[in-house]
Structure formats: structure tokens, C-alpha cells
């Protein structure tokens, strides 16, 4: 009898363990059970805060992430698992660095302090993102609305609940999964070849009237060697990297004892030279029914990670920009095998540059990190439907950084010093939770009570030590004591914080038709002053299951219909610094004081204490609809939400007369609102063919409502080479919007320039020439162009994010397609300032081939201004929409094709299954963005100066079950 898989997520509970997966079924079983399976789908058990609920009785906005074919993919962490998989969850990759972590937001950024979700893994609350193996994940639920208030002061960014795999009743099973593949670039930018570089620079000097000062490097008669292309630097810095991943899972158990053991190793070579990441994971989960009234268990895991990473954010020395502007007539190596520098006779004509291959191969940044979790728990049945659960966890995160910076002695941008920096960053968190649950049913009235007390304490400590001038750079000598310079920079820190909480929740429903949930939590944090230490959070939600009303019974095509609503107040501890209330003292060795004034050591605080400081909060309102059709084959979830983030924490500067530099204060109001849609359809076409389709979409509008006694804040830490600073936070606009001049194309004639005047008849750009950019004055403004003419040029955060997946099984074959994309975000392409601007940076860098399309009287259909050395008209030095590009993209994030071998081929080997598969990540991308990759992230607020691009991967895998 053929056996095949139905791609329908059917959830059931084994003990306390949530299991969601595909069902293996024979055609006969399917014929008998098909209808009952569909009817049960609305009664799936979903994980909510501190417990589970039937899906039909959930009144809050809870999404379940689709994890189809998760084990076939090779993923770095939880963020990649969630991308495009749950409505309302926006995952933005911070470039493609193998050691990078994507930014995960639930329903927006949440204000200037930022919001990160709270992660809860098997009931354990984590500080930060847990370093778990994605292959160990069984299920993910996301609390998006006020229902997250059960987690109190840390819940305003939403809560991600992760359930890892658990053992099942039965004999020991062993599953092996082996993956091997390659990473490649999907798109490269092209620089000018040597002859083009020399010709373009000659023309730029000529157009600027500077041929008299033309460097020899760009004079073809004096330096013909400058026309010989020896290196394509962009191709030299990229490579084909390999991916290796190995997973081994053991599980089994009896009626009273079940266990799961998971082991993982992943080794990833980045597509940039000398970048890589590796990890090792080990997990043990078990549960034992000691008595009818006592169950004990534990979750334990160990994670080790390390890697080497490159700087791709700097507009000066970033690896990609360095490759873009390094002269192509220079070879990578000298004849004796050393790294090449600029030709010494003409080096001054090029400027300060580093050999990009040398830079990458010299990177020596190691960051070995160990994360350990020990989580024992016990559950006691005190009486029928009355249970007590005691949960304890201890988490350790031990991280070290060793960064050796080599000398750079090649002609160009010389660094004739070296140094070694050691860092140690350690964190330990203890969590104790005591929970009491009680369920009672009286006729059609059903009550579910939860009460609890939790205590969490975190200690962070570490040090930084740095020494200079190593006479030998051999690895064996890279230790602090071997530095020739006896001066060393040393500092250390230790911070403690604790959180004590009381929580309660009451769920009520009448006949499963009318549902109400009320919850509250009181949190006390050591991060704020004593009088503000405790704060209360709460939420109320309700639902009406319309489909259970008598008047709906005759509607056969509608399986279920539920209307939901919620409101609550949630907390945000994210912006509070340990120094906000009780600042640390700063040491100064050069303070002069005393009766006979002399130089002394003094300690003083630079931050003014604020005993009135309290943490931020958000007020959240949600309205939703859950519906299913055609015997639950088609399901739909829709939500509309408004989130107002209040009491944001600002670090404001103080006047020089205040004796302090700054102070943390509560101020500001930010609003996120939008809607979310999730659709799933499952279809059994025949005994051999089944398929499912899923789609998610989230729309978001962010608005800055109030700031701290100002109307706007300038963000200066994400500019381009200190010249372009486009980012502002301004009341009435989206957070981190780009501001600059709107442009009106390129001046084609001198007559256009002469006719471009303000209301007073004054020329707006009197020094412009044909081929220069036309910068528009804001309506009503007069006089010379200035910052008052800046307008909002867009936001780096997407207006829409979406995902689409298709799963199909046909006989022994399976197919998974997963598309993911964003729409409406803008990217500030700072690469243009460097790669299209001859001499405008103060250096004569090589340029992007796009410069060949610069404006000339014969080439007017272009948006690239005229070729002229030094940027005399400010075409590039002015912030304008010339740099702002559409960052929307659609990406085939994953394609997996698998084949399960027929049982008769391996049954004699006592093997349960053999599946071979091919999978590809980022197979193709549709985007209008002209940079390396549209996923530039939010760390630099959408400003791209050559971020590490996403890789395209091709992976072959084998699964074997014993």
C-alpha cells in the first residue's frame, strides 16, 4: 500500500509537548479520516503565554509561523526561520555577512528606542535572541497584540514562543541529515577597466579646466602603463564558498518517559574572502511521569559559534568600496608574492587606498561564544484540573573577542602600527517561575485560571584590554604581553539587574461561542529608581464565534467565523541604560585641584542621574477576523492594529553650564498602525497528489507624534564619509526618514539655468552648467538653496512585507517554493558618492561603469550628471533624491525538490526512510535597486555604502531515518 504525506498542519498534544507536522497516511486511512481531520483543524492547540489554548478559543492576535521544509534549508538562526512566514513579523537582513543577525520587528519599530521581540523557548524567557539550532524547532507562535502583556515590561515588541522537538512514544529512532553546497554572488558591480579609468579622469580634468594639474597617472602619453588592466578587483574579493551542515536526532520513549537528543554542526564560508561562520549545537529534552500526580523534565542545550567578519559599512575602508575604487592596472601581488601597493611614482595621483584583497586576507577577528541552558521543571497535579508548575532555568553566555590589526605598509593608505584587542563579555541569567493553573466547567460555562510569580536576575561582566606595537606579527606572538609599547588600554565592567513579577489570567467562554480573556502583570525592575520600580500591565480581549450561532448552520461553505478584539498596556525596557538612574563614575588623570593646585586623579559622572525615570510603554488596540471555508481547507486571518509607544527614553544633551554632558528622560510618542493578512489553502487532489498554498502580507505606517522638546532630531552616525547625512527623526513623518533636495532632472541648456529663478527673480543655481542636477526649492522659499529646502524623500522601513509558499507532493516527490519580499522602502545608495564622483571625495578613485553614461550634449537621456573633476556644482555633495532608490524586491528565498526512495530499495538495511533533495536559497531576485543587494538592513538606517550582499546557494542533502 502506498504511503504519502498530507501537507496539512495538524496539531496535537503529547503530555505538555506541542507537535505540529505532516501526517503520514495510507489512502484507506485518508478516505476514512479526511473529513474528521479537517474538522479538527479549528481545534488545534496553540502555544500562548504560559500555556496553551485551543485555536478556536484564542481571542488575541496569535500567529503560527509556517515551518514547511525547514529541515531542508541551511539557516543561521531564528530570524531567517521567521522571514516571510508570519503576518505582522518583519525580518530585515543586515546584509549577507555569515556572522550577521537579521533585525526582527513585530508590528513596526516601536519608537526611537527600538523594540526587539521577547523570545521564550520551551517556557524559558531569554535576554536577546537565543542561539538555537533551527532544525530543533518544532513550532513557533507569535503574540502580536495586547495578549503579549502577560510578559509585562518586556512585551511591547511582541513575544515569539518557540517549542523545540520532544520525544515520542515508541522505539528509539535516529535521523541523520547531511547537507553540502556552495555560496555564490548573484550580482556584481563593475568598475572601469584601466583604459576607461584613465580616459574618464582625463576628461573630468579637462571639463573642469584643470588639465594643467592632471596627475601623471591619468596622462596616457606619460603613463601608458596606466591603461593596462591587470586586476578585476571586484572578482578578486569574491569567491565561491562552501556550506556544510550535519544534523543527528535521537528520540523515543515509553508511556512514562520520553526523550529527544539533537546534535548539529554547520560550517559556512562567506562569499567574501576570509569570512566564515561555524556553530556546534547539542540539545537534550526529556520528560518523565514519576507518579500519576508528578511529572518532571528538563531542557538543556549547548551552543558554540565562531567566525571571521569583514567591515562592509565604512565608506572609507569597506571591502566593497575599496574594490570598487582601487586602480585596475595594479596586480594583487608583487613578483615576490607580497601584496601590491600603488605604483610609487604615480601614487599621489590616486590618493589613499588599501589593497582590498590584502585587507580581507589580513582580517583576524575571532569571536568564540558559548551559550549554555539548564532548565529543569516539575509539574504537580494537586487535584482534578488543578496543577502547579515549577520552572527553573540558568543560562550562561560566554563570549570572547580577539582582534589583531596588522600593519599596512603598501603604498597607498599606510597604517604603520599594529595592535591587539581582547574582549570578554559574559552574561548569566537565572529564572524561577511558579505557576498555578485551574480549569473548571459548569454546563456551558468554561473557566481557565492562571496565576504565577517569577523572578529573573541577570549579571553582565567583562573587560577590554588593548596593547600596541608588535615587532613580530606571527600568530604565535599575538598575545598582550608581547607588545613593545608598554602603554595598555584596560577597562572592565559589571552590571546587575533583576525583575520580579506577579501575573494572572482568566479565560472564559460560553459554549465556545462567546470568549473573554483578562490578564494582568505587575513587574518590578532594578533598572529604575525605587519609587518607579513597579508598574502594572494588563490586557482584555474578546471573541465571538459567529459560525456557532443557529442562524449560521445552513451556510455549508463557511466552516468557521470568529471576530476578535483586544486592548492593553505593555512595557518596554529596551531604552533604559544601567547608567540612567545611577551613572558610573569616569576617571580623569589630569584634573588640577587642591590647596596647592596640582595634577590629580579624579572621578566624576558625566551623566546626570534621573531618579524620576521610568520605562516606556505601548498602548495597543487590535481587531481581527478568523475564518475558514470548504471544510477548513481554506483559512484566513486578518488583523487591524494601532500601537502607540509612549514615554520613550531619550539621551538628551545638556548645556555646558549644567556640569553634566547628558541625561536620560522620558518623552515622545510614536505610532505604528496597519493590517495583516494570512491565507492558507490545503487540497487533496488524489491519492498521489496533494498541495498547499500559504501567503502572508503585512502593511505598516509609522508616524513620529512627539519628541523630547524638539520637532526633529538629526542622525549623524550613519552618514557617507562625513559629507552626506540624510537621516532625520521628525514629528509628523515616519521614523528615520531621509531628508534632502528634491531634484528636477538635469539642466540641458544654459537657458534653463538662466530661467530657474525664485519668486524674487534671483537665480537659484547661478553657478550651474548644462549637465548639472537641478535642485528644487521648497514651494514658497526664496534665496539660495539651503537646508530649509529639504523635503521628505522616503523611509528605509518597508510599507509592505509579504511571503508566499507552495508545497506539493506527487507520489514520492515533494516540492517547496518560498517567495519573500518587501515594498515601499527606500535605500540611500551612498555608493554613488564614491563611485560616480570623479575626484569629488578629495581622492581620485576608480568608478562604477555607470559613469560612462554621464551627461554630455550628445547623451542627454540620463540621470547621471556631467563628468567634471571635483564636483564644483555640488551634484554629489548635496543630499538629494539622486541617491534615494526604491528598495522593494521579490526574492525566491528557497526552492526545494526532494525524492523519497521506495521502501523496497532499503528495507533490508532496516532503514525507515531515505530522502534526497536539492535546495537553493535566493535563486533569483527582482528589484530596481542598483546597488549590490537590496537587503541592506536598518543598522545604518537604510544607508548603503557597500553592504555585504546576500549569497545565492545551491545545496544537496540526504535524510536517513533509522
N, C-alpha and C positions, 0 to 999 in steps of 0.2 A: 504494500500500500504506500502510495506517495505521501510524503510529509512535506508541508511547506509552511511558510510563516505569513501571518496576517499582520501588516504594519499598522496595528491599532494599539494605542497605549491603553492597556487595561491594568488598573492599579489594585493591589490587594495587600493586606497587612499580615505579616508573619510575626507574631509577638508584637514588638514595637517597631518593626522594620518596614519601611515603605519600599515597595518594589514596583517598578514600572518597566515594562519591556514588551517585546514582541511575543506573541503566543505561537508555539509550535502546535499544529493541529492537523489531523488527518481529514480527508474530505468527508468521511462519515461523521466524525465528531463535529465538523463545521456545520454540516447540514442540520444536526441536532441542536447545536448551541448558538448558531449565528444570531438569531433574534434575541436570545437571552443576554448574549454578550453586549449587544447594542444597548439594550435596556439598562444594563448595569453601568454603562459608561458615565451616566449622570450621577451615580452614587460612588464614584471613585473617592478614595481617601487622599486628601491633600495635606501637606505639611503647612501649619501655620505657627505663629509664635508660641513656644512652649506646649506644643501638642499637635493634634491632627483633627480634621473635620471632614465630614462628607462634603464633597464638592457641591452637592445640591443645597447645603445649608450654610455655605460661605456667603457672608454679606459684605465683605470687604473686597478691595481690588487685589486679587491674588492671581499671579500668572505662573504657569508652569512652562519652563524652558523646554523646547523640543530638543532631544538629545539623539536624534536618529543618526546612526552610523558613527557615533562619537569615537568608538574604539578604533575605527579605520583611519582616523585622522591623527596627525602628529602635532600636538598643541603644546604651547608653552605654559598655559595656566588657565585659571578660571575665566579671565577676561575674554580670551579667544573663544571659549566654550559658549559664552553668552552672546557674542556678537550676532545680531540679526535674529536671535532665537526667541526673544520675549518682547511683546509690545511694551513700550514705556521705558525700555532699557537701551540706552545709547552707549555704544562702546566705540571709542575713538583711539586708534592705534597711534602711538607716539613714534612714528617712523617704523622701520623694519629691523632695528637693531636686535640681534638674537637675545640680548640681555634686557631689553626694554619691557615695560609693562603697559598695557593699554589703560586708558582712563575710562572708568565705568561710571555712568551717571544714570540715576533713576529719576525721570521727570525733571530734567534740567540741571543746571549748575548750582542752583540754590543760593546764589549770592556771592559776594566778593570773598568770603571765607572759603568758598568751595564746599562741596559736600561729597563725601565718599560713602558708598553703601556700608552698612554693617554686615559682616559675614558671620554666619552661625553654622558651624559644621557639626552635625550629629549632636546638636544641643550645646556646643561649646562656642561662646562668644569670643571672637578674635579681635585683637588690635591690628588693624591693617588687613592686608589680603593674605589669606592662608596659602602656603606653598604646597598644595596637594597635587597629586598626580591626577590629571583629568580622566584617565582610564579607571580610576577608583570611584568616580562619581556615578551614583545610581539615579539621582533625581535632584532637580533644582526648582524651588519655589521662590517667588519674589513678592514681598509685601510692598505695595507701591503707594498706598493711601494711608489714612489715619489709623488703620489696623496695625501699622508698624509701631504705634505709640506704646505697645506692650514692652518695647525695648527702650522707652524713655528718652534720656538725654542724648542718646547716640542714634536716634532713629529717623531724623528729618531727611536724611539722604536715602531712605528706603532700607530694606533688610533683605539680604539674599540668604536663603535657607538651603543648605546643601546636605543631602543624605548620601553617605557613601555605601558601597556594596556590603552586604551582610551574607552570612552563610545560610544555606538552605538544608532542609531535612533531606537526608539521603547519603549515599556513599561518597567518599572523597572524590572530587573532580578536580582535574588540573587543566588549566587553559594556558596555552602559550600563544603569544602574538609577537611576531618579528617583522620589523619594517626596515627597509633600506631605500634610500632615494637621493636625489640631488636637488640643490637650490640653484636657481639662475636668475639673472636680471631679466625683467620683462621689457624694459625700455631704457635706452641710454641717450644722454645728450651728447651732441657732437661739438667739439671745439674746432676752431680754424686750423687747417694744416699750416706748415711753416711758411709756405709761399703766400697763402692768403693772409696770415697774420702780419707778415711784413708789408704786404700791399695795403691792407686796411689801415695800419698805423701810419704809413706814408701818406695816404690820402687824408687821414684825420688831421695830421700835422699841416698838410697843405691847405685844407679847408679852414683851418684856424689861423693861417698866415704865419706859421711857426717853422717853416722849412729850414730856416737858419739855425734852429736849435734842435733839429732832428737828430736823435741818437744814432750812432753808427749801426746799432743792431737792426734798424729799420731802413737802412740805406742799401738797396740791392747792389749798388756798384762797389761800395766799400766793404760790405759784409755779405758776400754771396752764400756763405755757409748757413746764414740765417734762413735760407729758402729750402733747405734740405730737411724733410720730415723724417725723424728718426724714431719718434715715440708717439703713440696714441695713448696719452696718459689716462684717459677715461677707461680704456680697455685694460690698461695695466693694473689699475687699482681694484678691479672687479675680478671675480673668479667663479668657478662652479664649485659650490660647497656641497658636502655630503650630509645626509641625515641618517642616523642610526637610532633605533628605538627597540627596546625589548621589554615585554611585559609577561609576568608569570603570576597567575592567580590560583590559589588553592581554596576550596570551600567544601563544606559538608556539615553533617551533624545528625542529631537524633531528635526525638521528641523533646528532650530536656536540655540539649546542649548543641549550639551551632557556632561555627567559626568561619572566618574569611581571612586569608593572608594574601597580600598583594605586593609584588616587587616590580620595580621599574628602573630602567636606565635609558637616558636619552642624551645623545651627543649630536650637536648641531654646529656645523661650520657655516659662518655667515658668508654672504656674497662679497663682502669687502675683505681684503687681505687681513689676516691675523685677527679676525674677530670670530669668536665662538662662544658657545654656552653648553654646559653639561649639567645633568642632575642625576641623583640617585634617590629613589623613594622606597620606603618599606612601611607597610601598614599591617596591623593585626586588629581585627574586630571579632569579639566573641560575646556570646550571651548564654547564661546558664540558669535553668529553672531549678533552684536548690530545693525549694518546697513549693507547695501549691500557692502559698502566700508570699514567697520571696523569689525574686529574680535579680541576679547580679550580672554585670558585664563590664566590658572595657573597650575603649577605642584608643589605639596607640599608633603613632607614626613617627617616622624619622625622615627628614628631607635634607639632602646636601646639594648645593648648587655652586657653580663657579663659572667664570667666563672672562673674556677679554673684549673690551669695547672701544670704539673709536669716537672721537668728537666729530659730529657732523652738524653741529648747531652754530659754530663760530663762523662769522663772516670774514674772519681773518685767516684762520688756520684750519678750518674744517676740511676734512679729507676730500669731499666732492668739489668744493670751490677751488681747492689747491690744484686738483687735477684739471679743472676747467681752465685755469689761467696760467699753468706752467708752460714755458715755451716748448713747442713740439720738436724743435731742432736739437734738443738736449737728450742724450740717451739716458736710460735708467742707471746704468753702471759705467764706471770708467774702465779702461782696458785691464786694469789690475783687480777688478772686482769690487772696488769701493763704490759707494753711492755718488752719483754725479751731482755737481752743483752748476750754477750758471757759468757760462764761459767768462773767465775773469776779465778779459779785455773789453767786453761789452755789457758786463753785469749791471752797471749803473743805468743803462737804458731800460732794463726790465723792472728793477725795483726789488723789494724784499719778498722773496718767495722761498718756500720749502719744497724739496723733492717729495711729492705725495707718497710715492712707494716707500721711500725711506721713513717718512713719518709713520705710516701704517705698520711697517715691519719693526719699528722701534717701540711700539706700544707695549708696555709691560704693566698692566693693571690687573691684579688678581683680587677677587672678592669672594673667597670661600665663605659660605654661610651655612650654618647648621640650624635646623628647626626641629624641635622635639615636642611631642604632645603625649601626655599621660592622662587618661580620662576614665577613671573607674566610676561606676554608678550602681545604685541599688534601687529596686522598686518593690514596695511592700503593699500588699493588699490588706487593708485594715478591716474592711467589711465589704459587702457587695457594692460594687461601683464606687468605693472609696479607696483611693490609692495615694500613697506617699512616695515621692521620688527624691532621692538624694544624689546630687551630681557634683563631682569634684573634678577639676582639671588643673594641670600645671603645664604651662607652655614656656619653652625656652627658645630664644632666637639669638644665636651667637654669630656675629659677623666680623670679619677682618678684611682690611684693605691694605694691599701692598702696592705702591705706585712708585716705580723708578722712572725718572725722567732723564733721558740720555742727552749728552751734548749733541748739538747740530753744528757741525763745522764746515759743511759745504757752503760754497759761495752763494749768497742769496740772503736768506733771513737767518743769521747766525745766532745760535744760543751757545755760548762758550762755558756754561755752567751746567752742573747736573745736581740732582737731589733725590732723596729717598724719603717717602712719607709712609708711615704706618698709622693705621686707624684700627681701633677696636670698638665695636658698637654692640652691646649686649642688652638683652631685654628678657625679663622673666615676668610671667603673669600667672597669678593664682586666682581661680574662680571657684566659688562654692555656691550651690543653688539648692534650696529646699522647697519643694513644690508639693502641694496637696490638690488633688482633683476629685470631684464628686459628680456623679451623674444621677439624675432622678427623672422618672417618667410617671405622670399621673394622668391616665387617659390619653388625650391628645396633646397634653402639655409636656414638653421636654425641657429640662434644665441641665446645663453643663457648667460647673463652677470650677474656677482655678484661683488659687491663692499661693503666694510664694514670697520668699526672701532670698536675695542674692547679695554676694559680696565679692568684689573684684579688686585686686591690688596689683599694680604694675611698678616695676623698678627698672629704670634705664640707666646704664652707666657705660663709660668708655673713656678713651683717651686718644689724643693725636700727638705724634712725635715726628719731627722732620729734621733731617740733617743734610749738609751741603758739601759739595766738592769731593767727589770720589775720584781718586787718581786712577784707579782701575775700574772699568765698567763691567767686568766679567761678573756673571751671575753669582759666583761663589763669594764675591766680595760685597754683594748688595745687602749689607747689614749696617744698622745705625752706627756702630762703633768704628766702622772703617772709614768714616768721613774725615777728610783732612781739616775741615773747618770745625772748630770746637764749639761754635755757636749752634745751639739747637733750639727749635721751637717746640715747646711741650705744653700741653693743656689737657685737662681731664674734666669730667662732669659726672654727676649722679642726680637723678630726678626720681621722686616717688609720687605716685598718685593712687588714689583709691576711690571706689564708687560703691555705695551701699544703696540697695533698692528694695522697695516693697511693691508688690504687684498683685492685681486681682482682675478677674474677668468673669463675666456671666453671659452665657449664651442661652437664649430661649427661642423655642419655636413652637408654634401651634400646628400640629398635624403636618409639619414640614412645609406649611403654606405661608405663615407669617413669621418672620425671623427678626430677632433683635439681638445685638451684641453690645455690651457696655464694658469698657475696660479702663483701668487707671493704673498709673505707676508713679511712685514718689522716689526720686533719685537724690542722693546727696554726694557731692563731688568735693574732693580736697583741692581742686584747682582754683576755686573761687573763695572769697572771704567768708568768714564764719556766718555772718548774718544772711548771706545769699546762698548758703551751701545746699539747701534743699529746694527743689522745685517739683511741681506736680504736672503730670501729663495725662491726657485722657483721650478717649475716642468713643463715639457712639455710631453704630451702623445698623442699617435695617434692610430687609429684602422682602419682596412679595413674589412668591412663586405663582404667577398668573396662570400657568398651564394646569395647576391643580384645581382651579375653580371649575364648578359644574358647567358654566357656560362655555368652557374651552374643550370639553370632552369630545365633541363631534368634529374637531379640526384634526384630521388624521395626519396631515403633512407636518404639523408642528409637534415636536416631541417634548420640548420644554421651553419655558419662557420665564425669566426671572428679572425683576427690576431691583437695582441696588442703590443705596445712598450712604454716604459716611461723612463725618466731620470730626476733627480732632486737633489737638495741640501736641506737637512733637518737639524734641530738643535737638540742639546742635552744639556739641562740644568742640567742633573742629577748629575754631579760630582762637581758642584760648592757649596762650603761651604759658609755660611754667613760670615765666618772669613777669607776668602781667600784674599779679597781686603782690608777690614778694620777690622783687627782682634781685638777681645776683649782683655781687659787687665786682667791679672791674679794677684790676691792678694797674697802677701807673708808677713807673720807676723814676719819673722826672718832675715830681711836684716839689716846689720850693715853699717851705713854711718853717715856723719855729721862731723863738726869741732872737736867735742869730740865724737869719734865713739861710737855709742850705737845701741841697737837693735830697729828697727823701722818697721813700716808697709810700704810696697812699692807696686806699681802697675806697671806691665810691660807686654809687649806682648811676647809670645813665638813663634808666627808665623810671619815670615817676610812678610809684605804686598807685593802684586804683582799688581801694577797698570796696567800692560800690559796683565793681564789675560783676556781671552775670553772663551766663552762656546764652547763645542765640536760640531762637525757636522758630518753628514754622506752623502756620495755620493752614490746614489742608481740607479741601472740600472735594468730594467725588460723587459722580452719578454714573451708574453703569447698567448695562443690559447683557445678560447671558441668554443665549437662545440656541436650540438645536433643532434640526429638521430631519425628515426622512429616516425615522427610527434612529436618530442620533448619529447618522452618517456624516451630516454636515453640522458643524458647531461654529458659533460666532460669539466673540466677546468684544464689547465696545465700552469705553470709558471716557468721560469728560472730567477734567480736573482743574482746580485752581490752587496754587501753592504760594502763600505769602510768607517770605522769610524775613523775620524781624530781629531787632536787637543784634545786628551783625557787629562783629568786633573789628574795629579799625585801630591800626597803629598810627596815630597822628603825630606829626612833628610839632614841637613846642618852640616858642620864640627863644632867642639866645638869653633873654633875661630870666628865663624860668629855671636855670641851673640844671635842668634835665633836658635830654635830647628828644624824648618821645614819651607817649603814654597810650595805653590801650583803653579804648572807650567803646560803649555800646551806642550804635547809631545805624541808620539805614534801613531801607525796606526794598526788597527785590521780589518780583513776581514771576512765577512760571505758570503758564496755563496752556492747555492743549487737549488733544484727544488721542486715543489709542484704539487700534483695531487688530484683532487676531481672528483668523479664519482657518478651519481645518476641515478637510473632507477625506473620508475613507471609503474605498469601494472594493468589494469582492466581485470581480468580473466573472471568474470561473475558478475551477479547482486549481488551475495552473497560473492564473494571472490575478494579482491584486495590486492596488496602488493607493497612495495617499498624497494629498497636497496640503501644504500649510503656508500661510502668509501672515506677516506681521507688519504693521505700519504705525509710526508714532509721529505726531505733529506737535511742535512746541513753539511757543512765543515767550521770550524772556524780556522783561522790562525793568529798568532801574527806576524805582519810585522815589527813593530818598537816599541822600548820602550824609556824611558827617560834616554838617555846617558848610558844605560847598556844593556847587552844582556839577562839577566834573573833576575827575582825577586822571592825571596823565601817567601812563605806564611807560617807564623809561628803561626797564631792564630787558626789553625784547627788541630793541632797535636793530638797524642794519648799519654796522661799522660806525656807530655813534652819530650817524647823519639822519637817517630816516627813523622816525619814532611815531608810528601810525596809530597806536592803540590808546583808547580812552574809555573811561567809565563815566557816563554822562546821564543825568536824570532825564528820563523820557525815552531813552534808547536801550537797545539790547546790551547786555554786559559784554565788555571788551570789544566794542565796535571799532572799526577802522575809520579814521578821520583824515581828510586831505582834500586836495583840489579836485573838483570835477573837471574833466577835460572836454574840449570840443573838437577833437581831431587834431590835424596838423595844418599849420599855415602853408598854403600853396603859393601865395604871391605876396609881394611887399604891399600891394594894395590892401589885402586882407588885414595885414598888421596895422596899416595906417588908419583903417576904418574901425578898428577894435578899440572903442573908447568907452569911458564911464559916462554917467549922466551929466557930469560937468564938462565933458568934452576932452578929458585928458586921456592920452594913450595908456592903455592898461599894461602892455608889454612893449615899451618903446625900444628895447634892445634886441627884440626877437628878429630872427631871419626866416626866410622861407625854409620849411623843413623842421621848424621847431614846434613843440607842443603848444597848443592853445589852452591856457588855464583859465577857467571860468570864474568870474567874480560872483559871489553870492548876490542874489537879487536885492537891490536897494543899497548895496555898498558902493562906495566911491574911493578913489585914490589908488595907491599902489597895492599890488597883491600882498596879502598878509594872512596870518592865521585866522583872522575873523571870516575869511572866505572859505574856510574848511567846511565840508559837509560830511554827513554820514555816508560812508562808502560800503557798508555792509558788515556782517558779523561772521566770525570764524566758526560759530557753532551752527550745526545744521538745523534747518527748519523741519525737515522730514528725515526720518531714518526708516529703513524697511528691510525685510528679508523675505525670501521665497524659497521653499524647499519642495522637492518632488521625490517620493520614494516608490519604487516599483519592484515586485518580484515576479519573475516568469520562470516556472519550473525551478531549476537550480541556480538561476541567475538573479542577481539583485543590482539595483541601480539607485544612486542617490545624487541629486543635484541640489546645490545650495547657492543661491544668489544673495548678495547683500549690497546695500548701497545707502547713500545719503543724498539729500537735495537741499539747495538753498544756502549753503555755507560759502563763504569767501575765503580765499587764500591770498595773503600778501606775498607775492613772489619776489623776495629780496634778492634772488639770484640775478635778476635783471640789472640791479645797480652795479654788480660786479662784472657781469658777462656781456653787457651791451653798451658799456660806457667807456670808450677809449680814453684812458688817462684821467677819467673823472674821479677816480678814487685816490689820486696822487701817485699811483703806480701804473706802469704800462703792462697790464695783464693781457694774456690771451683772452679771446672772446668766444661766445657761442656763435655757431654758424648762422644763426638768425640775423646777425649783424650784416650779412651780405644782402639782406632785404631792406637796408636802411633807405630813407627817403633820398631821392635825387630828382632833379627836374624831369628825368626820363622814367623814374619809378615813383609814382605818386600814390598808387593804391596800396598803402602800407600804414601800419601804426607804429613803426619804429622810426624815431626822429633822425634827422640828418647826421652824417658822420662828421664829427668835429672833436678835436682833442681838447680835453679839459672841461667839457660841459659848460661853456660860457653863458648859455641861456638858462641853465638850471633845469634842463629837461629831466635829468636823473636825480638831482639833489632836492627836488621838491616832492613831498609826499602827495601822490595823486592816484587816481583810478587806473593810471597806466600800469601800476603794479598789482592791482586788485583783480583777481581772476576767479572764475566760477570753480569752486572746489567739488561740485557734485560728481558722483561716479556711480557706476553699476559694475559690480565685480562678481564673476563666477568664483565664489570663495572656495568651493570644494566640488569636485566631481569624483565619485567612487563607483567603480564597477567591480562586482565580485562574482565568484562562481564557487558553489559548494559541491565538492566531489560526491558522487553517488556512494552510498553506504557500502555497496558490494565491492568497491575498489579497495577499501581499507578495513573492512570488518574483521578480517583475520588477524589484524595487528592490534585488536582490542582498542581501537581509537573511536571516539564518539563522533568527531566531526573533523573535517578538513576543508578550509575555505581559503582560496587565493583571491587576491584583489589588487587592483591598481587604483591609486588615488592621486589627485592633483589639486594643489592649492593655488589660488589666484591665477587660474588658467587664462582668463582674459579680463580686460578692464576697459570700460567705455567711459571716457572723461574728456572734457575740454581743457583741463589744466595742462599747461605746457611745461611744468617742472618735471622732476624725476618721478614723483609719485604723489597722488592727491591725499594720501593719509599722512599728513604732516603733524597732526596732533594739536593739543592745546597747551603743552608745556611752554611754548613760546607764543601762545595766543594766536596761532594760525599764521605766524610769520615764518616763511620758509627761506633759509639761507643754505639749502642743500642737505635736507634731512636724509638719513639712511633710508633707502627705498624698500618697499615690500618685495619679497622674493617670490618667484614662481617655482613651485616644487613639483616633482614627479616621484612618486613613492610606490614601491612594490611591497606587498605584505602577505604573510601567511598566518592563518589562525589554525591551531590544532587543539582539540579537546580530548582529554583522556578520562 
